[in-house]
Amino acid sequence: DVKVTQSSRYLVKRTGEKVFLECVQDMDHENMFWYRQDPGLGLRLIYFSYDVKMKEKGDIPEGYSVSREKKERFSLILESASTNQTSMYLCASSSTGLAGRYNEQFFGPGTRLTVL
Amino acid sequence: KQEVTQIPAALSVPEGENLVLNCSFTDSAIYNLQWFRQDPGKGLTSLLLIQSSQREQTSGRLNASLDKSSGRSTLYIAASQPGDSATYLCALGDSNYQLIWGAGTKLIIKP
């Protein structure tokens, strides 16, 4: 079974702090994704990566950066946390199928981040 | 622009009933469609994936169908159980290699 793990289930940080969210997958997937989920807004893609050291902006990249130094690990970085970044953060991974398209996405358990 | 709609937003049924959850979309040019469940405060669990060339997929008591011409997918749950209570989300893989998400249907199975 695919396993996607996230470093923390719950995290509380203060405004202005630098925050690191870590995601690790064990299925040798090429593609990894970071989403945030908010009530009434659904899931929104922040960043994704289709290879080591490669990254692409999603729908809401402002205020975030990412790092992918190893294939199995994808980190989301909040350079200076703000209260509007309080949210559930979900990581996912997938393999690449025909014509370079993404296959089934598998999700981690999520990190509930609160910024005070 | 592709839009994904899940109606109803919430559904409550007695245990044991068969039920259907709906997912509609506006553009038939999709790569695949994925159904997920999400328990409160948890991550998403992938239930079924239907490729654009397929009509349906089955896993246990779950059956998902896809009709691109009508822009519709359904998730059929047979013999519902209280443990099926969760929010069910559908997501379409589009030509830009990303998922377009529905808002979900919150399902409650009453014992």
HADDOCK unambig.tbl for C-alpha pairs under 7 A between the chains (distance, minus, plus):
assign (segid A and resid 42 and name CA) (segid B and resid 103 and name CA) 5.68 0.50 0.50
assign (segid A and resid 43 and name CA) (segid B and resid 101 and name CA) 6.86 0.50 0.50
assign (segid A and resid 90 and name CA) (segid B and resid 43 and name CA) 6.78 0.50 0.50
assign (segid A and resid 101 and name CA) (segid B and resid 97 and name CA) 5.48 0.50 0.50
assign (segid A and resid 102 and name CA) (segid B and resid 97 and name CA) 5.94 0.50 0.50
assign (segid A and resid 104 and name CA) (segid B and resid 49 and name CA) 6.57 0.50 0.50
assign (segid A and resid 106 and name CA) (segid B and resid 46 and name CA) 6.43 0.50 0.50
assign (segid A and resid 107 and name CA) (segid B and resid 43 and name CA) 6.34 0.50 0.50
assign (segid A and resid 107 and name CA) (segid B and resid 44 and name CA) 5.65 0.50 0.50
assign (segid A and resid 107 and name CA) (segid B and resid 45 and name CA) 6.70 0.50 0.50
assign (segid A and resid 108 and name CA) (segid B and resid 43 and name CA) 5.80 0.50 0.50
assign (segid A and resid 109 and name CA) (segid B and resid 42 and name CA) 5.55 0.50 0.50
assign (segid A and resid 109 and name CA) (segid B and resid 43 and name CA) 4.06 0.50 0.50
assign (segid A and resid 110 and name CA) (segid B and resid 42 and name CA) 6.28 0.50 0.50
assign (segid A and resid 110 and name CA) (segid B and resid 43 and name CA) 5.12 0.50 0.50
